[in-house]
Amino acid sequence: MKKFTAEFIGTFWLVLGGCGSAVLAAAFPDVGIGLLGVSFAFGLTVLTIAYSLGHISGAHLNPAVSIGLWIGGRFSSKELVPYLIAQILGGIAGAGILYVISTGNGSSIGDFAANGYGDHSPGKYNLMACFVTEVVMTFMFLVIILGSTYSKAPAGFAGLAIGLALTLIHLISIPVTNTSVNPARSISQALFVGGWAMEQLWLFIVAPIIGAVLAGIVARVLMSEEETA
């Protein structure tokens, strides 16, 4: 239960911190943090949880990460489903707190930092562009996670590499999809927006999982049998 609780809290913090920065602070009058600030906010959530709770659960905070680690031979099959459930519930809890805060001045939630394609892409990118973006960005995220946590990688720097990787991913892809690379993050926001967000949610579940699976396969090829056995 310690591991699952840590995943719940970590994913809660990722959604509240990352999506919260987008909803509450990105365009705040005169002093908004903009896309750069939102990108760093997502990276900082992972960085802070990696070093505070990572020793308990590994700080996956993301169903795609758990699936990618499982495919790569780094994660137990018996813990996979409980991790996914804890992450999704944590994300929903984070979105619930964000909803209470963001509507506290009478505002509507708007798009609530939900992910979308076509008319609901920030830059109006089509479905194919958004699908490719989510697959490739998740693939690279998992390659960095698997590589930085490999036994031959420099010790103690994995959390930094992973947090900065998520920052870079957001810097690239916020204009395209609002950046998912995390089904739990997408599910949590879509549940509160409903309508179009729920209709388009499939992409932000399927594409990150495909990217994660591909990265897990690559990790088995690039890394030693001892690490991926």
Buried (B, 14 or more C-beta within 10 A) or exposed (E): EEBBBBBBBBBBBBBBBBBBBBBBBBEEEEEEBEBEBBBBBBBBBBBBBBBBBBEBBBBBBBBBBBBBBBBBBBBEEEBBEBBBBBBBBBBBBBBBEBBEEBEEEEEEBEBBBBBBBEEBBBEEBEEEBBBBBBBBBBBBBBBBBBBBBBEEBEEEEBBBBBBBBBBBBBBBBBBBBBBBBBBBBBBBBBBBBEEBBEEBBEBBBBBBBBBBBBBBEBBBEBBEEEBBE
